[in-house]
Amino acid sequence: MQEKNDFTRFLSELNIKNSLKIEEDLGSGFVRLKISEAERRQALQDIKTVEEIAVEFLRNSRDSSAGNIFIATKKTSEKKRLIYCIDDGNGIPEKFHNLIFQSRVTSKLEEGVKDPYGYHGRGMALFSIKLNVEDVTITFSDINRGTCIYAEIDLEKITEKKDQSVYPNIIKNGDSTRLTGGINNIIKILLEFVLHSPSINIYYGSPTQIIFTMSEINKNSAISAGLNLPGKFENTGQVKKLISGISIPVTQIPLLASSPAVLGELLKTYFKMDISERGLQRIFYGEIKPLDPLNDYLMEANGLPEINENFNASDEVTAEEDLKTLSAHKRNSGSKIPLNDSYRQVKMHDEIKLANRFKDEEIRYIINMLKNEITRLGSKHFISVDSDVVYKKVNNTINFTVNLKQTD
């Protein structure tokens, strides 16, 4: 740091710093900027909101031929938002992970792309994001392995719409669909993108929801295709060795974890994602409802959304927050749909499916212990177990049914 300050002071004393920015001094206070400096100043103005960052991430994923895009976001404080964009597209070679954040670097050699958001292909969008956010990084990507890009945003520098839980109205007229009302928040941006690119599935939620949903989709796709997924691994070192040897897509990496702890390390290493211990357990033990793509929400315009944007720093979504989001949607969109009993009876995530954490062999061990103890203690009462012990897992409860018989 001291060397950097000394170098800056040295340039200042020689008046070299300004000369690096100026191509020509025109006199009377006017100068002609060098192209690099003009680009930098323009880029500082190109990206002004969180929603614009989301658009650029979506466009890059679309242009990489992604079929699924997963947008995870949460606020870690009142002034900081994190955004993750994960896709199953063509991927980016590792040597370009830093280069793509430089000005005029683009994959669009022949022509840029004109879409509803403007002209795309100047090689300036990621450069602008890099200049304006606290951090933006390609956490993992390679050829045919998809991409995960992460951004940390200071909301005092880059603003966002205040209410991120408001949904727009969806108007259907024959085969056409359009959005009205609401505000230009992240969810509206995503829904608009789905309208323009309906062949791409867009998923939106908290990091916990997104990682679980992404894992379920990949697991189910592999099963349907008759493919074998890689095994489970005890540490990140084993995973790194595997990934360096075979082409594992970024969307399958969470499936390699053998425990919540290993999952947490993989998410930090390959996604720059820090999820609470409780959140990791919920993902690993399947205690989360998978998200539906926003495409389904548009197709069923009168359906309730399955996502929650009322995220907090611990990344825990409670039943009260689910209902708050649904109520906000109903209030702001004018929806006539009642909040039915299934939504009013939403349980806290901490109360769901704890019994499922016990594996079948562990249950059998408990049953054998139970039978042995009943036989031992029951012998003095002339009682023994009559038949196999039956068990049933229900949320946080394991019910064991033991039929007894009298012995001679």
N, C-alpha and C positions, 0 to 999 in steps of 0.2 A: 504493500500500500504506500509506504514511504517513497519507494522508487517511482511509482506512478505520479505522486504529487510533485516530486522533484522534476520529473520529465515535463509535466504540465507547466510548472513554473519556468523551466528553461525555455519552452516554446513561447510563453507569454513575454518573457524578457526580450526575445529576439523578434517579437511580433510575427512569429511564424504561424501561430494558431489561426489568426484571421486569414493569412495567405492560403492556408489549406482549404478554406471555405470559398475564397474569392477567385474567380477566373480573371476578372478585369475591374479595375477601379475607374469608374466613369467620371468621377469628380462630383463636387457639390453634394457629397453624401450618398451618391448612387454607385452601386456596384453590380456587376454581373456575377451571380453565384455559379460555382462549379456544379455540374450536373448532380454529383453525389450529395452535395449539401441541399440543393433544391429538392431532390428526392426525399431526403431525410425530413425536411420541413413539411413537405406535402404529406408524407406518411404519418406524421404526428397528428394530422387532421383527418386522415382517412377513417380511422376507427375511433369512435367516440362513446359507444355504448356496449354493454355486455351482449345485448341482442345482436349487434353487428358482428361480434366475435363468433357467436353461435352460427350465424349465417355462413361465415367464411369456412368454419370447420365443416359444415354440412356440404358446401359446394365442393370442397376438396375430396370428401369421402365419395360424393356422387361421381366426380370426375375420375375416381380410381375404380369405378365399376363395382362399388359396394352393393350388396344385396340387403344387408342389415346394418343399421347405424344405431349405436347405443350412446345416448347422451346422459351422463350422470352429473349432477350438480348439487352443491350444498354451500351454505354460508357457515363459515367457521367463526365469524363474529359479525357485528353490524356493518363492518367496513371491509369485509373480505369475502369473496366468492371464489369457489373452485369449480372448474368445468373440465370434464373428461369427455373426449369424443373417441369412441372405439368403433372400428368398422372391420368388415371382412373383405375389403377391396384388394387391389393389386399390391399394395404395400410400397414402401420406400426403401431403396438400398441403404445400408447403414452409413456409407460414406457421404450421403446427402442429408443426414439428420440435422446437421448444423447449417449446411449450405442453403437449404430451402428458406431459411429466415433472413437471408441476405436479399437486397433489392434486385429486381429483374431476373430472379431465378424462377423458372417455370418449366413444367413438363409439356406445355402446349406450344410445340415448335411451329406448326403451320399457322394455326389461327387460334385466337382466344374464343371464349364462349359467351354469347349474349344470352342472358337469362333474365327473369323478371327483376332481379336485383341489380342489373347493370352488366358491365363488361367484365368478364373474368378471364384472366390469362396474362396480365401485365407483370406478374411476379412481384406484386407490391403488397398484397393483403397480409401475408404472414410477416413480412418485414414491418409493416405498420403495427401489427399486433405485438411483435417483439419489442418495439419502441415504447409501447403504451402500457404494457402489463408488468407486473412484478416478476413473473416467470412464465415462460411457455416452452415446452419441451416435447420432443418425440420420445416417449418413454420406451416404446418398442415398435419396431416395424422392420420388415424385410420383404423381398420379392415374394409375392403370392402368400404372404402371411398376415395381411391386414395391418392396421395401424392403431396405436393409441397415442393421442396427443393430449397434453395436460396444460391448463392455464390457471395461474393464480392472479386474481384481479383485485386491485385496491379500488373500492367503490367510491372513494373520495376523488380519484382521478378519472376513472371510467364509470359512468353512471349506469343505472338500470332502472326499469320501471318499478315503482314502489311495491305494487301488489302483484306478485308472481303467481298467485293462485286463481286469478280471474280467467275464465274461459270465454272465448267469443261465441256468438250464436252461429249455428251451422244452418244454412238455408239450402234446401234441395229443390231443384226445379227440373223434373225429368231426370236426364242423365247428368246434369250439371250440378256442381256443389260449390258454394261460395261461403266465405266467412264475413260476418258483420258484427259490429259492436266490439266490446271488450277493449283492451289496450294492447299496444304492440310489445307485449312481454315475451318471454322465452317460449311459453307454450303456444302462443299465437304464431310466432315465427316458425315453430316446428310444424304446426298444422298447415300453414301456408305452403311449407316446403313439401309436405305430403301431397297436397293438391297438385303441385307442379311436377312431382316425381313419384307418382303412385306405385311404381314398381319396386321402390325401395321401402323396406320396413323400418320405421323409426320408433325406437323405444326411449322412454324418458322417465327418469326417476332419481332416487338417491343412489349413491354409490353401492350401498348394500343391496337395494332392489335390482340395480342394473347387473351387478356381478352374478347374482343368483339367476336372474332371467337369462342372461347370456349363456351361463353354464348349462341350464336346463335345455335351451334351444340346441346347443351343440351336442349334448348328450343324446337327446331324442333324435336328432338328425343322424347321428352315427348309428344308433340302434336301427332306425328305419332303413338305412342304407346297408345294413349288415356289416358295418365296419367295427373294428376293435379300437377302442381308445387306448392310449398309453396307460401304463399302470400308475399306481399311487407312489409318491416318493416321500422319504422321511426328512429331507432337507433341501434347501435351495441349490446346494452344490450338485446334487444328483440331477436336478431339473436343468441347471445350466449345461451340464454335460449332454443331456438328452437333446436340448434345444439346439445346441451347436452341431449335433450330428444328424438330426432329421428335421424336416420342415413342419414344425408345430405352429399352427395359426395362433395369433395373440388371443383370439376368443376362446381357445381351448386350454390356455395355461392354468386358469383356476381349477380345472378338473384334475390336475396332477397332484394336488395336495392330499396328504394322508391324514391330516388333522387340522383343526382350526388354526393352530399356531403356525403350521407350515403355510397354510393359505394366507395368513397375514403377512408372512415374509415374502411370498410370491407377489402379493398385491403391491407391497412397498417397492420391490425390486423392478417389476415389469410394468407397473401402472402408476407408480408414485402415489399410491392410494393408501391412506392410513385409516383403517376401519377399527372401531372399538372391539374389544374382546367379545362383548355380547353380540355385536353385529356379525362377527366371524362365525360364532357358534350358530346363529340363525341361518346363515348361508350354508354352512357345512351340513347341518342336520335337517335342512329342508323345511324350516319353519316360516317361510315367506311365500306369499302368493306371487307367482310369476306375473310380470306385467304383460298386458296385451299391447300390440303395436298401435300407435296412434292412428294408423290406417283403418283399423277396425272401428275406432271411435268415430271417424268421419263417415264410414259406411253405415254405421248405426247411429245416426245423428241424434236419436232420441235416447241413447244409452248413457249411463253414468260413467264418468272416467274412472279408470282403475289406477291412477297414479296420485301421488301426493307431493306437492311442491313446498309444503310447510316444513322444510328440513331444519334441523338444529345442529349444533356443533357436535353432538354425540352420535348423530346419524341414526337416532332411534325414532321410529314413527309410531305414535301411540294411537289408540282407538279414538281418543278425543280429537286428535289432529286429523284423522281420516274424516270424521264427521264434519269438522270445521271446514275442510277443503270442499267436501261435497255440498255443504250448506252454502258456501261462497259461490260455487258453480251455479247452484239453483237460483240464488239471489241475483247474481250478475247476468246470467244468461236468460233469465225469464223462463227457465225450464218448468214444465208442468209436472215433472216426474216426482212422486213423493219419495222421501227417504224411507224405504221399506224396512221391514223388521230385520232382514239379513244385514243391512248396514247399521241399524241401531244396535244390533247385538254383536258388533265387532268386538273381538276380545283383544286384550293387550298382547303384544307379541311375546312378552315374557311368560304368557300363560298358554302358549300353543305348542303341542306335540313334544313335550319334554320326554314322554315315554318312548318316543321313537329313537331316542339316542341309544337305547339298549339294543345291542345286536341279538339275533336269534340264538346264537350259541351262549350268550350271556344269560338270556332268559331261561334256556334249558338248564344251565348251571344252577340258577336260582330255584327252578322247579325240583331238581334232584336234591338240593339241600333241604327244601321244604318237605319233600316226601320222606327223606331220611329222618328229619326231626320229628315229623308227625308219627312215624313208625316207632321211633325210640321212645318218645314221651307217651304215645298212645298205648304202648304195650301193657302198661300197668292198668289201663282202663279197658283192655281187650278191644282196642280200636286200631284199625290200619286203613291205608288208602285203598279205596275200592277200584279205581280206574285211573287212567291218565289225567293229570292235572291240566285243565283248560285255562288258557289265559287270553286276555283281550286288552289291547292298548287303546286308551281313549285320552287324547290330549296329555294332561299331566298325570294320568292314572293308569296303573296296570292292575287289572282285575284278575285274580286267580280263583278258579272254582275247583274245590277239592271235595270229591265225593268220598264219604267214609263208609266203612263196613265193620261189623262186629266180628271179632275172631274167636275161635274156640279156646 
